[in-house]
Amino acid sequence: MEIRLNLVLVAVLGIVWFSLVPSHPVSRLDPADARVSALAAVEDGFARDRGNLTLARELADRYLELEEPGLAIATLHAADSTLLEDPSLADKLAQAYEQSGRVADAFATADLALARCARALGARSTATPPPRFDCSEGTYASLDVHRNALERMARWGVSDPMHDARARVAYELSLRTARVAIQY
């Protein structure tokens, strides 16, 4: 009888001991981090105005900087649907897809962003009504490099761009410039 009582007592003490061990945090976002505390103000502003392009872009940038691509994707999908017509914001979505390992989605989104930017650039010189969002030649070049790198990654079957060395090679190949020799 005494042995059973001791075993029950040890079991109860073990259960109490394991319940006192601290659990792991639910989120990797540390409230003491200055970047995270500044994030709260941007989140609040975006929650009040989901049609604000600047806040959507800033919030997506901060989530990507904190390596939280899922939150960036959720934010951009929660934004006013017309905001994703902006090529640079669509490219932020492509970056979030890429960071989360969804290379095919990232490539399709980057391709759409590049096409929208080309349309905006082409609308300047034609009678076509201009799109709602503007795009510069520099933005077009940046979108083109990103799209080309994603196309290579998709073709090569890269499933984790954050840890696959082929992703770096895809970017290097996309950044190569051609040299033209002019003979006089």
C-alpha positions in Angstrom: 0.0 0.0 0.0 2.8 2.4 0.9 4.5 1.7 -2.5 1.4 2.6 -4.4 0.9 5.8 -2.4 4.6 6.8 -3.1 4.1 6.1 -6.8 0.9 8.2 -6.9 2.7 11.0 -5.1 5.7 10.9 -7.5 3.3 10.9 -10.5 1.4 13.9 -9.1 4.7 15.8 -8.4 5.8 14.9 -12.0 2.6 16.3 -13.5 3.0 19.5 -11.4 6.6 19.8 -12.4 5.9 19.5 -16.1 3.1 22.0 -15.9 5.5 24.6 -14.4 8.0 24.3 -17.3 7.5 27.4 -19.5 6.0 26.7 -22.9 7.4 28.0 -26.2 6.0 31.3 -27.5 3.2 31.1 -30.0 4.8 33.7 -32.3 8.3 34.5 -33.2 7.5 38.2 -33.0 9.1 39.4 -29.8 7.2 42.4 -28.3 10.4 43.8 -26.9 11.9 44.2 -30.4 11.7 47.8 -31.6 10.7 46.7 -35.1 7.8 44.7 -33.7 6.5 47.5 -31.5 6.6 49.9 -34.5 4.7 47.3 -36.5 1.7 47.7 -34.2 1.1 51.2 -35.3 1.2 50.3 -39.0 -1.1 47.3 -38.4 -3.6 49.6 -36.6 -3.5 52.2 -39.4 -3.9 49.5 -42.1 -6.9 47.9 -40.1 -8.6 51.3 -40.2 -7.9 52.0 -43.9 -7.5 48.8 -46.1 -7.4 51.0 -49.2 -4.2 52.8 -48.3 -1.5 51.7 -50.7 1.3 53.2 -48.7 0.3 51.4 -45.5 -0.3 48.1 -47.3 3.2 48.3 -48.9 4.8 49.2 -45.6 3.1 46.5 -43.7 4.0 43.9 -46.3 7.6 45.1 -46.2 7.8 44.8 -42.4 6.4 41.3 -42.4 8.9 40.3 -45.1 11.7 41.9 -43.1 10.6 39.9 -40.0 10.5 36.7 -42.2 6.8 36.3 -41.8 5.6 35.8 -45.4 2.3 34.2 -44.3 1.3 37.5 -42.6 2.4 39.5 -45.6 0.2 37.3 -47.9 -2.7 37.6 -45.5 -2.3 41.3 -45.3 -2.2 41.8 -49.1 -5.2 39.6 -49.6 -7.1 41.5 -46.9 -6.4 44.8 -48.6 -8.8 46.5 -51.0 -8.7 44.3 -54.1 -7.9 47.3 -56.4 -4.6 47.8 -54.6 -3.1 44.7 -56.1 -3.4 46.3 -59.5 -0.3 48.3 -58.4 2.6 46.5 -60.0 5.0 47.1 -57.0 2.4 45.8 -54.5 1.8 42.8 -56.6 5.5 42.2 -56.6 5.5 42.3 -52.8 2.9 39.5 -52.9 5.2 37.6 -55.3 8.1 38.1 -52.8 5.9 36.8 -50.0 5.0 33.7 -52.0 8.6 33.2 -52.8 9.7 33.5 -49.2 7.0 31.0 -48.2 8.2 28.5 -50.8 5.3 28.9 -53.2 7.5 29.4 -56.3 4.7 28.8 -58.9 2.4 31.3 -57.3 5.3 33.8 -57.0 6.2 33.4 -60.7 2.5 33.9 -61.8 2.1 37.0 -59.6 5.5 38.5 -60.7 4.5 37.8 -64.3 1.2 39.7 -63.8 3.0 42.6 -62.0 5.4 42.9 -64.9 2.6 42.9 -67.5 0.7 45.6 -65.5 3.8 47.7 -65.4 4.4 47.3 -69.1 0.8 48.3 -69.7 1.2 51.4 -67.6 4.4 52.3 -69.5 2.8 51.7 -72.9 -0.3 53.7 -72.0 1.8 56.9 -71.7 2.5 56.8 -75.5 -0.9 55.7 -76.8 -4.5 56.8 -76.6 -5.2 53.9 -74.3 -6.7 55.1 -71.0 -3.9 54.9 -68.4 -4.2 52.3 -65.6 -5.0 53.4 -62.1 -1.4 52.9 -60.9 1.8 54.2 -62.5 5.0 52.4 -63.1 8.5 53.7 -63.9 11.2 52.3 -66.1 13.3 51.5 -63.0 10.4 49.6 -61.4 9.9 47.7 -64.7 13.6 46.7 -64.7 13.3 45.5 -61.1 10.1 43.5 -61.8 11.7 42.0 -64.9 14.7 40.7 -62.9 12.5 39.2 -60.2 10.2 37.6 -62.7 13.1 36.1 -64.7 14.7 34.7 -61.5 11.3 33.1 -60.5 10.9 31.7 -64.0 14.2 29.9 -63.7 13.4 28.7 -60.2 10.1 27.3 -61.4 11.8 25.6 -64.4 14.5 24.1 -62.2 12.0 22.8 -59.6 13.2 24.9 -56.7 10.8 24.3 -53.8 12.5 26.2 -51.0 14.1 29.4 -52.4 15.3 30.5 -48.9 17.6 27.4 -48.6 18.2 26.2 -52.1 21.5 27.4 -53.7 19.9 27.4 -57.1 17.7 30.4 -56.1 20.9 32.5 -55.7 22.1 31.3 -59.1 18.8 32.2 -60.7 19.1 35.7 -59.4 22.7 36.0 -60.5 21.7 34.8 -64.0 18.8 37.3 -64.1 21.1 40.2 -63.1 23.7 39.5 -65.8 24.0 42.3 -68.3 24.9 42.1 -71.9 28.0 43.9 -73.2 27.8 45.3 -76.7 31.0 45.8 -78.6 30.8 48.6 -81.1 33.3 48.4 -83.9 34.3 51.6 -85.7 
